[in-house]
Protein backbone atom coordinates (compact mmCIF):
# COMPACT_ATOMS: atom_id res chain seq x y z
CA UNK A 1 0.00 0.00 0.00
CA UNK A 2 1.31 3.45 -0.92
CA UNK A 3 1.99 6.03 1.75
CA UNK A 4 -0.19 9.11 1.79
CA UNK A 5 1.32 12.57 1.96
CA UNK A 6 -0.50 15.86 2.10
CA UNK A 7 0.97 18.77 0.18
CA UNK A 8 -0.09 22.37 -0.11
CA UNK A 9 -0.48 23.64 -3.69
CA UNK A 10 -1.84 26.78 -5.22
CA UNK A 11 -5.43 26.37 -6.51
CA UNK A 12 -4.21 27.43 -9.96
CA UNK A 13 -1.69 24.55 -9.93
CA UNK A 14 -4.44 22.13 -8.85
CA UNK A 15 -6.53 23.30 -11.80
CA UNK A 16 -3.57 22.69 -14.09
CA UNK A 17 -3.14 19.17 -12.69
CA UNK A 18 -6.86 18.54 -13.13
CA UNK A 19 -6.64 19.60 -16.78
CA UNK A 20 -3.79 17.10 -17.29
CA UNK A 21 -5.83 14.11 -16.15
CA UNK A 22 -6.28 11.52 -18.88
CA UNK A 23 -9.66 10.53 -17.47
CA UNK A 24 -11.82 12.19 -14.80
CA UNK A 25 -11.07 9.74 -11.97
CA UNK A 26 -7.31 9.57 -12.55
CA UNK A 27 -5.48 10.27 -9.31
CA UNK A 28 -3.33 13.34 -8.86
CA UNK A 29 -0.54 10.96 -7.88
CA UNK A 30 -0.65 9.43 -11.37
CA UNK A 31 -0.61 12.85 -13.00
CA UNK A 32 2.36 14.01 -10.89
CA UNK A 33 4.23 10.76 -11.54
CA UNK A 34 3.72 11.16 -15.30
CA UNK A 35 5.03 14.74 -15.14
CA UNK A 36 8.03 13.70 -13.03
CA UNK A 37 8.88 10.96 -15.52
CA UNK A 38 8.85 13.53 -18.32
CA UNK A 39 11.23 15.76 -16.37
CA UNK A 40 13.85 13.08 -15.71
CA UNK A 41 16.29 12.49 -18.55
CA UNK A 42 17.33 8.85 -18.53
CA UNK A 43 19.98 9.48 -21.21
CA UNK A 44 22.17 12.44 -20.30
CA UNK A 45 23.98 14.27 -23.07
CA UNK A 46 27.24 12.77 -24.24
CA UNK A 47 30.49 14.75 -24.08
CA UNK A 48 30.32 15.00 -27.88
CA UNK A 49 26.79 16.47 -27.76
CA UNK A 50 27.80 18.97 -25.08
CA UNK A 51 30.81 20.03 -27.17
CA UNK A 52 28.55 20.50 -30.20
CA UNK A 53 26.17 22.67 -28.19
CA UNK A 54 29.07 24.75 -26.84
CA UNK A 55 30.38 25.25 -30.39
CA UNK A 56 26.92 26.26 -31.61
CA UNK A 57 26.56 28.77 -28.76
CA UNK A 58 29.96 30.23 -29.65
CA UNK A 59 28.85 30.55 -33.30
CA UNK A 60 25.76 32.42 -32.13
CA UNK A 61 27.87 34.74 -29.95
CA UNK A 62 30.12 35.44 -32.94
CA UNK A 63 27.03 36.09 -35.14
CA UNK A 64 27.91 33.19 -37.44
CA UNK A 65 24.29 32.71 -38.41
CA UNK A 66 22.53 31.83 -41.65
CA UNK A 67 19.00 32.70 -42.62
CA UNK A 68 16.54 30.01 -43.59
CA UNK A 69 16.62 31.34 -47.15
CA UNK A 70 20.42 30.96 -47.32
CA UNK A 71 20.26 27.38 -46.10
CA UNK A 72 17.43 26.51 -48.49
CA UNK A 73 19.44 27.95 -51.38
CA UNK A 74 22.69 26.22 -50.32
CA UNK A 75 21.01 22.81 -50.16
CA UNK A 76 18.79 23.48 -53.19
CA UNK A 77 15.60 23.05 -51.17
CA UNK A 78 13.65 26.02 -52.53
Buried (B, 14 or more C-beta within 10 A) or exposed (E): EEEEEEEEEEEEEEEEBEEBBEEEEBEBEEBBEEEEEEEEEEEEEEEEEEEEEEEEEEEEEEEEEEEEEEEEEEEEEE
